[in-house]
Amino acid sequence: MSTDGSDLFSAEERGDTVPRWVRMALRLAVLVVLLGATAGVVWGNDALRERIGSGTEAAAATAEDDDAEAGTDTAAATSQVEALRREDARLRSSVDLAPPAGTLVLLARPTPYTLDDLVAYGAVTGGALVPTLTTSVVVARGARLDIIAPGRTLRMRSDADGFVSIVAWDGDLRLAGTAGQPLRIVGWDPTEVAPDSTTSDGRAYIRVKDGRLDVAHVAANHLGFWSGRTGGIALTGTSETLTRAFVTGLTVSDTHLGLFLSGVSEAVVDGSSFSRTQQDGIEVTSGSTDVLLRSVRLADVGRDGVLVSRGSSTVTATDVTVDGAAGYGARVDGAPLADGPNSAGWSTDHYAGLDVDGFSVRDATRGGLRIDGMDDVALAHLDVDAPGTALDLRGGSTGTTVADSDLVGGTRALRVAAATDVRVTDVTASAPATAVLAEQGAEVEVDGSTMTVDEGHAAVAQGADTTLAVTGGSVVGLGPGAVVARSGAEATDADVDAADWTYRPVLVSWALGNVHALLLLLLLPVPLLGLLFIVRRRRSQRELRRLFADEMTRLGRARLTEYAEEQPARPPVSPADPAPQPVLVPDVPPVPTWAVESAPSYGPVTAVVEDRPAEPVQAVEPVRPAEPVQAAEPVQAVAAATAEPATVEAAPAGPVPVPAVEPVPAEEPVVRVPVPAGPAASMQELAVDAVVQQGYRASDVARSLGVPTSRVRGWVTDHLRGL
């Protein structure tokens, strides 16, 4: 009869002190941890590389943010806002012909005012070559101020006690020098005897509101604070007025803003440069139209090189270079300012009209050019090398063309999201992993372009309703596919030269691009194999225990059969006869010495001790209800030692010393418990049978059963003692 080891041995007998559910929970936890580590290595590695892998990728991640800005010191912001409030109040008072102290209002007259007039009115002091403007000037409607001073430096007072400004309020302003001797304008701190570099208390600035600004060969620095209208050199207008600017040969540095154009109806900026600005280089906003930027250089600007926003349209940029920007090289937002009827009367349509011919971008942190929601965009001769996306077209715009351009991006060369009717022609696009990406329902046609990647995909379309058609041109690089579609998108290619494209499976690309993760995955099978080994070993142990139990049971039955054949037959026991009961033999204490010494002497006495055999102790055979009753092995018991007759010789009269007789200790009886004929009821019974009956060593039995040797020896000792 075979007995499964799991049914034969209890958990306690196997030495299992941990509950089964705890072991299962631990195994499950280990498996979850291993799977979680695998998932973290596989899917988390790319995200980790994008965040900390390189400065280029970190910059690209930052570029995806819409309008994140660095924090501003609260105290400095509060003081600048207060200075702006005072300045606005002063200007309103000046316009109302009630100028406060320290303000000179130039009223309308046929001839323009000049620098000599300012000297005559006491607004300008100092020498002829380095005059200092100490009083703010307001040019009223109908008036014009001409500051034409080649080779001279106009210092505008700007210190902790206040600052001055030149504001043409409905008037006109002209600033001019010559190409060889420009007019220099600087915000000057007379206390520090140096240019004013502190903006927290306000700073000198120049502004034209609802008038005309003419600038020719002027170098301005250390001007402006806080807002656009006080940013340095600003031109602001409204839809009811004609506000125009004609700027040529302007050099601006160390200002809050380079040039601020708000609500202008016409502006031309030609042959000018802007550098080291705290904010944007050139900002065109608030419905400005007909703006031309030509031969403009921008470097080391604090935000975007060129910013076009808030309903501005019909903007043209030709031969513009951006070399170093904390934001984008150029950012254009043509999204509608309203989505329904509104009090301001804003249109719900996209603004249109952006024409760029020759735009170069280098080292723009967020990316090259980003265009949101602007219709009718024509981009040509772009030369962009940016750490993020070289050209990013977003929003529901339509009618964008990109031609004859070289785009190099740290993440992508060209990204089109939700823009329709986008045509790309004769463009060289290069990026590490994806040259062209179309998503969010974009419609893109790429014709005759070269797309190059280090490893990945040349062009990718992803998302429902996204279509990408690649015709002609070539793809260079390696990866699982040159033109691919994902997540319900549609991508087609025709007549594409793929001679320089090398196929590489996704798994191989991932392994080579994630070496550290690959090493971790190679180590992962070690604990998995260990877990499988443990499961297999425990299964083998259970099988060995079952075989051992079957063999021990078989041998025990054979020994019991041999033992039963050697024993004489017992007389049958009548059911009426009472079952013999075991008799307890009391221990007889030895006679005390004092009793022997005090006993009287009667001479020689012969004492005969009756030889009475002790009644045998009957052993009760255990009864198993489910098994047949087997002949039990008799229990050998030593009841009492039989006394032989002894002759005691008479001693002479008088007390005779009797030597003390030391009792001989009786040997401890050996009790043998009958071994059941059927399968062992427990591991203890099986172990005792193997050691006592079969003669196996306790260590061998313990090793086979998977229990400590000391436990088996304890079981055998208890058995021999009859416990």
PALUM-612919 format. One record per residue (C-alpha): z, y, x; residue number from 0; residue in three letters. Coordinates in steps of 0.1 Angstrom, whole numbers, plus 5000, padded with zeros to 4 digits. Layout:
<rs>
     w     v     u    n  res
     Z     Y     X  NUM  ALA
...
</rs>
This chain:
<rs>
     w     v     u    n  res
  5000  5000  5000    0  MET
  4989  5033  5016    1  SER
  5010  5064  5013    2  THR
  4998  5099  5021    3  ASP
  5019  5117  5047    4  GLY
  5022  5148  5025    5  SER
  5038  5127  4998    6  ASP
  5060  5107  5022    7  LEU
  5076  5135  5042    8  PHE
  5093  5165  5028    9  SER
  5088  5200  5044   10  ALA
  5124  5199  5056   11  GLU
  5118  5165  5073   12  GLU
  5087  5178  5090   13  ARG
  5107  5207  5104   14  GLY
  5088  5233  5083   15  ASP
  5113  5261  5077   16  THR
  5087  5286  5064   17  VAL
  5077  5283  5028   18  PRO
  5041  5273  5021   19  ARG
  5033  5305  5002   20  TRP
  5045  5325  5032   21  VAL
  5022  5306  5056   22  ARG
  4993  5312  5032   23  MET
  5001  5349  5029   24  ALA
  5002  5352  5067   25  LEU
  4969  5335  5071   26  ARG
  4953  5357  5044   27  LEU
  4968  5388  5061   28  ALA
  4953  5377  5095   29  VAL
  4920  5371  5079   30  LEU
  4920  5405  5061   31  VAL
  4929  5422  5094   32  VAL
  4901  5405  5112   33  LEU
  4876  5413  5085   34  LEU
  4888  5449  5084   35  GLY
  4886  5452  5121   36  ALA
  4850  5439  5120   37  THR
  4841  5463  5092   38  ALA
  4857  5492  5111   39  GLY
  4839  5483  5142   40  VAL
  4805  5479  5125   41  VAL
  4805  5507  5100   42  TRP
  4830  5531  5116   43  GLY
  4814  5532  5151   44  ASN
  4785  5553  5141   45  ASP
  4807  5578  5122   46  ALA
  4830  5580  5152   47  LEU
  4801  5587  5175   48  ARG
  4788  5615  5152   49  GLU
  4822  5632  5153   50  ARG
  4832  5628  5189   51  ILE
  4803  5611  5207   52  GLY
  4786  5642  5220   53  SER
  4786  5679  5216   54  GLY
  4751  5677  5201   55  THR
  4761  5654  5173   56  GLU
  4793  5673  5167   57  ALA
  4773  5704  5163   58  ALA
  4749  5687  5139   59  ALA
  4778  5676  5118   60  ALA
  4790  5712  5117   61  THR
  4755  5723  5108   62  ALA
  4757  5705  5075   63  GLU
  4785  5728  5063   64  ASP
  4771  5756  5042   65  ASP
  4791  5786  5051   66  ASP
  4821  5776  5072   67  ALA
  4835  5806  5091   68  GLU
  4861  5810  5117   69  ALA
  4894  5824  5106   70  GLY
  4902  5860  5110   71  THR
  4935  5875  5121   72  ASP
  4953  5887  5089   73  THR
  4968  5918  5104   74  ALA
  4935  5929  5120   75  ALA
  4916  5922  5087   76  ALA
  4941  5943  5067   77  THR
  4939  5972  5091   78  SER
  4901  5971  5091   79  GLN
  4899  5970  5053   80  VAL
  4922  6000  5051   81  GLU
  4901  6019  5076   82  ALA
  4870  6011  5055   83  LEU
  4887  6023  5023   84  ARG
  4896  6056  5039   85  ARG
  4860  6060  5052   86  GLU
  4845  6054  5018   87  ASP
  4869  6080  5003   88  ALA
  4860  6105  5030   89  ARG
  4823  6100  5024   90  LEU
  4826  6105  4986   91  ARG
  4846  6137  4992   92  SER
  4819  6149  5016   93  SER
  4791  6142  4991   94  VAL
  4811  6162  4964   95  ASP
  4809  6192  4988   96  LEU
  4846  6189  4994   97  ALA
  4847  6175  5029   98  PRO
  4880  6166  5044   99  PRO
  4891  6180  5077  100  ALA
  4872  6165  5106  101  GLY
  4839  6161  5087  102  THR
  4808  6182  5092  103  LEU
  4783  6182  5062  104  VAL
  4747  6192  5070  105  LEU
  4732  6206  5039  106  LEU
  4695  6207  5029  107  ALA
  4672  6230  5048  108  ARG
  4635  6230  5058  109  PRO
  4640  6223  5095  110  THR
  4659  6194  5109  111  PRO
  4693  6198  5125  112  TYR
  4695  6190  5163  113  THR
  4721  6180  5188  114  LEU
  4723  6217  5198  115  ASP
  4733  6225  5162  116  ASP
  4761  6200  5164  117  LEU
  4773  6216  5196  118  VAL
  4771  6250  5180  119  ALA
  4792  6238  5150  120  TYR
  4818  6224  5173  121  GLY
  4811  6187  5163  122  ALA
  4800  6179  5198  123  VAL
  4818  6188  5230  124  THR
  4815  6180  5266  125  GLY
  4787  6184  5291  126  GLY
  4750  6185  5285  127  ALA
  4743  6150  5299  128  LEU
  4773  6133  5283  129  VAL
  4781  6150  5251  130  PRO
  4810  6136  5229  131  THR
  4809  6137  5191  132  LEU
  4844  6145  5180  133  THR
  4837  6152  5143  134  THR
  4821  6130  5117  135  SER
  4787  6142  5105  136  VAL
  4773  6137  5070  137  VAL
  4736  6145  5064  138  VAL
  4733  6155  5028  139  ALA
  4702  6151  5005  140  ARG
  4673  6172  5016  141  GLY
  4687  6175  5052  142  ALA
  4675  6157  5084  143  ARG
  4693  6153  5117  144  LEU
  4672  6147  5148  145  ASP
  4691  6136  5180  146  ILE
  4664  6135  5206  147  ILE
  4679  6133  5240  148  ALA
  4661  6112  5265  149  PRO
  4683  6100  5294  150  GLY
  4715  6114  5278  151  ARG
  4745  6095  5265  152  THR
  4761  6104  5232  153  LEU
  4797  6093  5231  154  ARG
  4812  6089  5196  155  MET
  4850  6092  5197  156  ARG
  4867  6059  5187  157  SER
  4903  6053  5195  158  ASP
  4936  6043  5179  159  ALA
  4939  6077  5161  160  ASP
  4906  6074  5143  161  GLY
  4868  6073  5148  162  PHE
  4838  6094  5139  163  VAL
  4805  6084  5123  164  SER
  4770  6097  5116  165  ILE
  4761  6091  5079  166  VAL
  4729  6103  5063  167  ALA
  4738  6102  5026  168  TRP
  4704  6107  5008  169  ASP
  4693  6124  5040  170  GLY
  4672  6113  5070  171  ASP
  4683  6105  5105  172  LEU
  4662  6103  5137  173  ARG
  4675  6089  5170  174  LEU
  4651  6090  5200  175  ALA
  4647  6088  5237  176  GLY
  4618  6077  5257  177  THR
  4607  6044  5271  178  ALA
  4618  6052  5306  179  GLY
  4649  6073  5295  180  GLN
  4664  6060  5264  181  PRO
  4691  6077  5244  182  LEU
  4724  6060  5248  183  ARG
  4750  6059  5221  184  ILE
  4784  6044  5227  185  VAL
  4817  6042  5209  186  GLY
  4841  6058  5233  187  TRP
  4878  6057  5237  188  ASP
  4889  6089  5255  189  PRO
  4924  6075  5259  190  THR
  4912  6045  5278  191  GLU
  4883  6064  5292  192  VAL
  4861  6034  5284  193  ALA
  4840  6020  5256  194  PRO
  4860  6010  5225  195  ASP
  4862  5973  5223  196  SER
  4889  5971  5196  197  THR
  4878  5968  5160  198  THR
  4912  5963  5143  199  SER
  4917  6001  5138  200  ASP
  4880  6008  5130  201  GLY
  4852  6019  5152  202  ARG
  4824  6045  5153  203  ALA
  4792  6036  5135  204  TYR
  4758  6050  5123  205  ILE
  4745  6046  5087  206  ARG
  4717  6058  5065  207  VAL
  4721  6055  5027  208  LYS
  4692  6060  5004  209  ASP
  4672  6078  5031  210  GLY
  4651  6072  5061  211  ARG
  4660  6060  5095  212  LEU
  4638  6064  5126  213  ASP
  4649  6050  5159  214  VAL
  4629  6050  5191  215  ALA
  4640  6039  5225  216  HIS
  4678  6039  5219  217  VAL
  4705  6018  5235  218  ALA
  4736  6015  5214  219  ALA
  4768  5996  5222  220  ASN
  4804  5992  5211  221  HIS
  4799  6003  5175  222  LEU
  4809  5991  5141  223  GLY
  4837  5971  5124  224  PHE
  4844  5948  5094  225  TRP
  4816  5953  5069  226  SER
  4778  5955  5070  227  GLY
  4776  5992  5061  228  ARG
  4800  6000  5089  229  THR
  4788  5972  5112  230  GLY
  4771  5994  5138  231  GLY
  4737  6006  5128  232  ILE
  4731  6002  5090  233  ALA
  4705  6011  5064  234  LEU
  4716  6007  5028  235  THR
  4698  6015  4996  236  GLY
  4695  6007  4959  237  THR
  4667  5997  4936  238  SER
  4664  6033  4923  239  GLU
  4658  6049  4957  240  THR
  4633  6046  4985  241  LEU
  4651  6034  5016  242  THR
  4631  6029  5047  243  ARG
  4636  6022  5084  244  ALA
  4612  6023  5114  245  PHE
  4628  6010  5145  246  VAL
  4612  6005  5179  247  THR
  4626  6000  5213  248  GLY
  4662  5996  5200  249  LEU
  4687  5978  5222  250  THR
  4720  5969  5207  251  VAL
  4749  5951  5223  252  SER
  4787  5946  5218  253  ASP
  4786  5956  5182  254  THR
  4800  5941  5150  255  HIS
  4765  5936  5136  256  LEU
  4732  5942  5153  257  GLY
  4712  5957  5125  258  LEU
  4722  5957  5088  259  PHE
  4694  5962  5062  260  LEU
  4706  5961  5026  261  SER
  4685  5971  4996  262  GLY
  4657  5985  5017  263  VAL
  4623  5990  5003  264  SER
  4605  5990  5037  265  GLU
  4617  5983  5072  266  ALA
  4599  5977  5105  267  VAL
  4618  5965  5136  268  VAL
  4596  5963  5166  269  ASP
  4602  5956  5203  270  GLY
  4640  5955  5199  271  SER
  4668  5934  5212  272  SER
  4703  5925  5200  273  PHE
  4730  5907  5220  274  SER
  4767  5899  5220  275  ARG
  4773  5907  5184  276  THR
  4804  5896  5166  277  GLN
  4785  5886  5135  278  GLN
  4747  5882  5127  279  ASP
  4721  5897  5149  280  GLY
  4699  5911  5120  281  ILE
  4709  5908  5084  282  GLU
  4685  5915  5055  283  VAL
  4702  5913  5022  284  THR
  4707  5926  4986  285  SER
  4671  5926  4974  286  GLY
  4655  5940  5005  287  SER
  4617  5938  5005  288  THR
  4588  5943  5029  289  ASP
  4607  5937  5061  290  VAL
  4589  5931  5093  291  LEU
  4605  5918  5125  292  LEU
  4582  5919  5154  293  ARG
  4588  5911  5191  294  SER
  4626  5909  5185  295  VAL
  4650  5893  5210  296  ARG
  4684  5881  5200  297  LEU
  4710  5865  5223  298  ALA
  4746  5854  5221  299  ASP
  4751  5864  5186  300  VAL
  4784  5855  5168  301  GLY
  4767  5839  5138  302  ARG
  4731  5836  5127  303  ASP
  4703  5852  5147  304  GLY
  4685  5864  5116  305  VAL
  4700  5862  5081  306  LEU
  4679  5868  5050  307  VAL
  4699  5865  5017  308  SER
  4708  5877  4982  309  ARG
  4674  5882  4966  310  GLY
  4655  5895  4996  311  SER
  4618  5887  4997  312  SER
  4586  5894  5015  313  THR
  4600  5891  5049  314  VAL
  4577  5886  5079  315  THR
  4589  5875  5114  316  ALA
  4565  5875  5143  317  THR
  4573  5867  5179  318  ASP
  4611  5864  5174  319  VAL
  4633  5847  5200  320  THR
  4669  5836  5195  321  VAL
  4687  5824  5226  322  ASP
  4722  5815  5218  323  GLY
  4738  5817  5183  324  ALA
  4770  5804  5169  325  ALA
  4752  5797  5136  326  GLY
  4715  5791  5130  327  TYR
  4687  5807  5148  328  GLY
  4675  5819  5114  329  ALA
  4689  5813  5079  330  ARG
  4670  5823  5048  331  VAL
  4685  5819  5013  332  ASP
  4660  5825  4985  333  GLY
  4680  5808  4957  334  ALA
  4682  5827  4924  335  PRO
  4713  5850  4920  336  LEU
  4717  5840  4884  337  ALA
  4711  5810  4862  338  ASP
  4708  5829  4829  339  GLY
  4712  5863  4813  340  PRO
  4735  5885  4834  341  ASN
  4747  5922  4834  342  SER
  4731  5929  4868  343  ALA
  4697  5918  4856  344  GLY
  4691  5893  4884  345  TRP
  4662  5870  4881  346  SER
  4667  5833  4876  347  THR
  4636  5824  4897  348  ASP
  4635  5816  4934  349  HIS
  4627  5845  4956  350  TYR
  4595  5841  4975  351  ALA
  4576  5854  5005  352  GLY
  4586  5843  5040  353  LEU
  4560  5844  5066  354  ASP
  4570  5833  5101  355  VAL
  4545  5832  5130  356  ASP
  4560  5826  5163  357  GLY
  4598  5819  5162  358  PHE
  4616  5804  5192  359  SER
  4652  5791  5190  360  VAL
  4674  5778  5218  361  ARG
  4711  5769  5218  362  ASP
  4718  5776  5182  363  ALA
  4749  5757  5174  364  THR
  4742  5748  5138  365  ARG
  4705  5743  5140  366  GLY
  4672  5760  5144  367  GLY
  4658  5774  5111  368  LEU
  4674  5767  5077  369  ARG
  4656  5778  5046  370  ILE
  4672  5774  5012  371  ASP
  4653  5777  4979  372  GLY
  4626  5802  4991  373  MET
  4592  5797  4976  374  ASP
  4559  5804  4993  375  ASP
  4571  5799  5029  376  VAL
  4546  5798  5057  377  ALA
  4558  5787  5091  378  LEU
  4536  5786  5121  379  ALA
  4540  5784  5159  380  HIS
  4577  5775  5158  381  LEU
  4593  5765  5191  382  ASP
  4627  5752  5183  383  VAL
  4651  5731  5204  384  ASP
  4685  5729  5187  385  ALA
  4714  5706  5190  386  PRO
  4714  5700  5152  387  GLY
  4683  5700  5129  388  THR
  4654  5719  5142  389  ALA
  4639  5729  5108  390  LEU
  4659  5723  5076  391  ASP
  4642  5730  5043  392  LEU
  4666  5728  5013  393  ARG
  4668  5736  4977  394  GLY
  4643  5733  4948  395  GLY
  4617  5755  4966  396  SER
  4580  5749  4964  397  THR
  4549  5757  4985  398  GLY
  4561  5755  5021  399  THR
  4537  5749  5050  400  THR
  4546  5741  5086  401  VAL
  4518  5742  5112  402  ALA
  4513  5742  5149  403  ASP
  4549  5739  5158  404  SER
  4571  5721  5183  405  ASP
  4604  5709  5168  406  LEU
  4631  5692  5189  407  VAL
  4664  5684  5172  408  GLY
  4696  5668  5183  409  GLY
  4698  5648  5151  410  THR
  4665  5655  5132  411  ARG
  4634  5675  5140  412  ALA
  4625  5682  5103  413  LEU
  4646  5676  5072  414  ARG
  4633  5683  5037  415  VAL
  4658  5680  5008  416  ALA
  4647  5687  4972  417  ALA
  4618  5708  4982  418  ALA
  4584  5701  4968  419  THR
  4548  5706  4979  420  ASP
  4558  5707  5015  421  VAL
  4528  5703  5039  422  ARG
  4533  5696  5076  423  VAL
  4503  5699  5099  424  THR
  4498  5695  5136  425  ASP
  4535  5694  5144  426  VAL
  4552  5677  5173  427  THR
  4586  5665  5160  428  ALA
  4611  5649  5184  429  SER
  4646  5636  5178  430  ALA
  4669  5608  5190  431  PRO
  4668  5587  5159  432  ALA
  4648  5603  5130  433  THR
  4620  5628  5135  434  ALA
  4613  5636  5099  435  VAL
  4636  5630  5069  436  LEU
  4627  5635  5033  437  ALA
  4654  5631  5006  438  GLU
  4668  5643  4973  439  GLN
  4635  5642  4955  440  GLY
  4614  5659  4981  441  ALA
  4577  5658  4982  442  GLU
  4563  5659  5018  443  VAL
  4529  5654  5033  444  GLU
  4527  5650  5071  445  VAL
  4492  5653  5085  446  ASP
  4480  5650  5121  447  GLY
  4515  5652  5136  448  SER
  4532  5635  5165  449  THR
  4566  5621  5157  450  MET
  4587  5609  5186  451  THR
  4621  5592  5186  452  VAL
  4642  5575  5213  453  ASP
  4652  5547  5190  454  GLU
  4651  5546  5152  455  GLY
  4625  5557  5128  456  HIS
  4597  5582  5131  457  ALA
  4598  5592  5094  458  ALA
  4622  5582  5067  459  VAL
  4621  5588  5029  460  ALA
  4653  5581  5010  461  GLN
  4665  5586  4974  462  GLY
  4649  5583  4941  463  ALA
  4618  5604  4933  464  ASP
  4613  5611  4970  465  THR
  4578  5608  4983  466  THR
  4565  5609  5019  467  LEU
  4529  5605  5030  468  ALA
  4520  5603  5066  469  VAL
  4483  5606  5075  470  THR
  4469  5605  5110  471  GLY
  4488  5616  5140  472  GLY
  4509  5592  5161  473  SER
  4544  5577  5164  474  VAL
  4562  5572  5197  475  VAL
  4594  5553  5202  476  GLY
  4610  5520  5193  477  LEU
  4628  5507  5163  478  GLY
  4625  5483  5133  479  PRO
  4598  5505  5117  480  GLY
  4580  5538  5122  481  ALA
  4577  5550  5086  482  VAL
  4603  5535  5062  483  VAL
  4615  5541  5026  484  ALA
  4651  5536  5014  485  ARG
  4670  5537  4981  486  SER
  4640  5539  4958  487  GLY
  4619  5563  4978  488  ALA
  4582  5560  4984  489  GLU
  4567  5562  5019  490  ALA
  4531  5556  5029  491  THR
  4512  5559  5061  492  ASP
  4475  5558  5069  493  ALA
  4455  5560  5101  494  ASP
  4486  5565  5122  495  VAL
  4484  5557  5159  496  ASP
  4512  5533  5166  497  ALA
  4501  5522  5201  498  ALA
  4532  5537  5217  499  ASP
  4556  5523  5191  500  TRP
  4577  5493  5201  501  THR
  4592  5471  5175  502  TYR
  4629  5463  5179  503  ARG
  4650  5445  5152  504  PRO
  4679  5464  5136  505  VAL
  4705  5440  5150  506  LEU
  4693  5444  5185  507  VAL
  4692  5482  5182  508  SER
  4727  5483  5168  509  TRP
  4740  5460  5195  510  ALA
  4725  5481  5223  511  LEU
  4737  5513  5208  512  GLY
  4772  5501  5202  513  ASN
  4782  5483  5233  514  VAL
  4819  5487  5228  515  HIS
  4817  5474  5193  516  ALA
  4796  5445  5204  517  LEU
  4823  5435  5229  518  LEU
  4849  5436  5202  519  LEU
  4828  5415  5180  520  LEU
  4823  5390  5208  521  LEU
  4861  5387  5210  522  LEU
  4865  5383  5173  523  LEU
  4854  5346  5172  524  PRO
  4883  5337  5195  525  VAL
  4910  5340  5168  526  PRO
  4887  5326  5142  527  LEU
  4881  5295  5163  528  LEU
  4918  5293  5169  529  GLY
  4924  5294  5132  530  LEU
  4899  5266  5126  531  LEU
  4915  5246  5154  532  PHE
  4949  5249  5138  533  ILE
  4936  5238  5104  534  VAL
  4918  5209  5120  535  ARG
  4948  5199  5140  536  ARG
  4971  5200  5110  537  ARG
  4947  5179  5090  538  ARG
  4946  5153  5119  539  SER
  4984  5153  5120  540  GLN
  4986  5145  5083  541  ARG
  4961  5116  5088  542  GLU
  4981  5103  5118  543  LEU
  5013  5105  5098  544  ARG
  4998  5086  5069  545  ARG
  4985  5059  5093  546  LEU
  5019  5057  5110  547  PHE
  5037  5054  5077  548  ALA
  5013  5026  5066  549  ASP
  5018  5007  5098  550  GLU
  5056  5011  5098  551  MET
  5057  4999  5062  552  THR
  5036  4968  5070  553  ARG
  5056  4959  5101  554  LEU
  5089  4964  5082  555  GLY
  5077  4941  5054  556  ARG
  5067  4914  5079  557  ALA
  5101  4916  5096  558  ARG
  5119  4914  5063  559  LEU
  5098  4884  5053  560  THR
  5107  4866  5086  561  GLU
  5143  4874  5082  562  TYR
  5144  4861  5046  563  ALA
  5129  4828  5057  564  GLU
  5156  4823  5084  565  GLU
  5185  4828  5060  566  GLN
  5200  4799  5040  567  PRO
  5194  4800  5003  568  ALA
  5221  4816  4982  569  ARG
  5235  4799  4952  570  PRO
  5223  4815  4920  571  PRO
  5247  4839  4904  572  VAL
  5254  4834  4868  573  SER
  5252  4865  4847  574  PRO
  5286  4856  4833  575  ALA
  5302  4856  4867  576  ASP
  5317  4889  4877  577  PRO
  5301  4906  4906  578  ALA
  5321  4903  4937  579  PRO
  5339  4935  4946  580  GLN
  5345  4946  4982  581  PRO
  5380  4941  4994  582  VAL
  5396  4967  5016  583  LEU
  5417  4952  5045  584  VAL
  5446  4975  5053  585  PRO
  5454  4982  5089  586  ASP
  5488  4966  5100  587  VAL
  5507  4991  5122  588  PRO
  5523  4977  5153  589  PRO
  5560  4969  5154  590  VAL
  5579  4999  5169  591  PRO
  5597  4993  5203  592  THR
  5630  5005  5190  593  TRP
  5629  4978  5163  594  ALA
  5624  4951  5189  595  VAL
  5651  4963  5212  596  GLU
  5677  4966  5184  597  SER
  5670  4931  5170  598  ALA
  5698  4905  5176  599  PRO
  5692  4876  5199  600  SER
  5694  4842  5183  601  TYR
  5682  4821  5212  602  GLY
  5650  4803  5215  603  PRO
  5631  4808  5183  604  VAL
  5598  4792  5175  605  THR
  5578  4812  5151  606  ALA
  5548  4799  5134  607  VAL
  5524  4824  5121  608  VAL
  5504  4810  5092  609  GLU
  5467  4812  5099  610  ASP
  5453  4828  5068  611  ARG
  5417  4838  5070  612  PRO
  5407  4872  5057  613  ALA
  5387  4875  5026  614  GLU
  5351  4884  5033  615  PRO
  5339  4919  5024  616  VAL
  5311  4918  5000  617  GLN
  5282  4942  5005  618  ALA
  5266  4958  4975  619  VAL
  5228  4955  4977  620  GLU
  5211  4987  4966  621  PRO
  5189  4984  4935  622  VAL
  5155  5000  4932  623  ARG
  5143  5001  4896  624  PRO
  5106  5002  4905  625  ALA
  5106  4975  4933  626  GLU
  5115  4938  4932  627  PRO
  5149  4929  4944  628  VAL
  5148  4915  4980  629  GLN
  5173  4894  4997  630  ALA
  5198  4917  5014  631  ALA
  5209  4912  5049  632  GLU
  5246  4903  5050  633  PRO
  5270  4928  5063  634  VAL
  5290  4917  5093  635  GLN
  5325  4930  5091  636  ALA
  5356  4922  5111  637  VAL
  5385  4921  5086  638  ALA
  5415  4911  5108  639  ALA
  5422  4891  5139  640  ALA
  5435  4856  5132  641  THR
  5469  4849  5147  642  ALA
  5475  4816  5167  643  GLU
  5509  4799  5166  644  PRO
  5532  4812  5193  645  ALA
  5564  4797  5208  646  THR
  5591  4821  5217  647  VAL
  5616  4807  5242  648  GLU
  5653  4815  5237  649  ALA
  5667  4841  5260  650  ALA
  5702  4842  5274  651  PRO
  5729  4858  5253  652  ALA
  5729  4895  5251  653  GLY
  5701  4920  5246  654  PRO
  5669  4908  5259  655  VAL
  5643  4935  5267  656  PRO
  5611  4929  5249  657  VAL
  5581  4945  5266  658  PRO
  5560  4968  5244  659  ALA
  5528  4953  5233  660  VAL
  5499  4977  5234  661  GLU
  5476  4972  5204  662  PRO
  5441  4962  5213  663  VAL
  5416  4985  5196  664  PRO
  5393  4967  5172  665  ALA
  5356  4970  5178  666  GLU
  5338  4993  5153  667  GLU
  5318  4972  5130  668  PRO
  5281  4976  5130  669  VAL
  5267  4981  5095  670  VAL
  5230  4975  5089  671  ARG
  5215  4991  5059  672  VAL
  5188  4969  5044  673  PRO
  5153  4982  5049  674  VAL
  5134  4986  5016  675  PRO
  5104  4963  5012  676  ALA
  5083  4990  4997  677  GLY
  5072  5023  5013  678  PRO
  5099  5044  5029  679  ALA
  5115  5069  5005  680  ALA
  5118  5095  5032  681  SER
  5110  5104  5067  682  MET
  5145  5096  5078  683  GLN
  5143  5061  5064  684  GLU
  5110  5055  5081  685  LEU
  5123  5068  5115  686  ALA
  5154  5046  5113  687  VAL
  5133  5016  5105  688  ASP
  5110  5023  5134  689  ALA
  5138  5026  5159  690  VAL
  5163  5000  5147  691  VAL
  5141  4973  5133  692  GLN
  5108  4978  5153  693  GLN
  5123  4989  5186  694  GLY
  5103  5021  5191  695  TYR
  5117  5048  5212  696  ARG
  5132  5078  5194  697  ALA
  5110  5102  5214  698  SER
  5078  5083  5204  699  ASP
  5088  5083  5168  700  VAL
  5097  5120  5168  701  ALA
  5064  5129  5184  702  ARG
  5044  5108  5159  703  SER
  5063  5123  5129  704  LEU
  5062  5159  5143  705  GLY
  5100  5164  5143  706  VAL
  5125  5171  5170  707  PRO
  5137  5140  5190  708  THR
  5173  5151  5184  709  SER
  5169  5148  5147  710  ARG
  5156  5112  5150  711  VAL
  5185  5103  5172  712  ARG
  5209  5118  5147  713  GLY
  5194  5098  5119  714  TRP
  5197  5065  5139  715  VAL
  5234  5073  5148  716  THR
  5242  5080  5112  717  ASP
  5226  5047  5102  718  HIS
  5245  5027  5128  719  LEU
  5278  5043  5117  720  ARG
  5271  5034  5082  721  GLY
  5269  5070  5070  722  LEU
</rs>
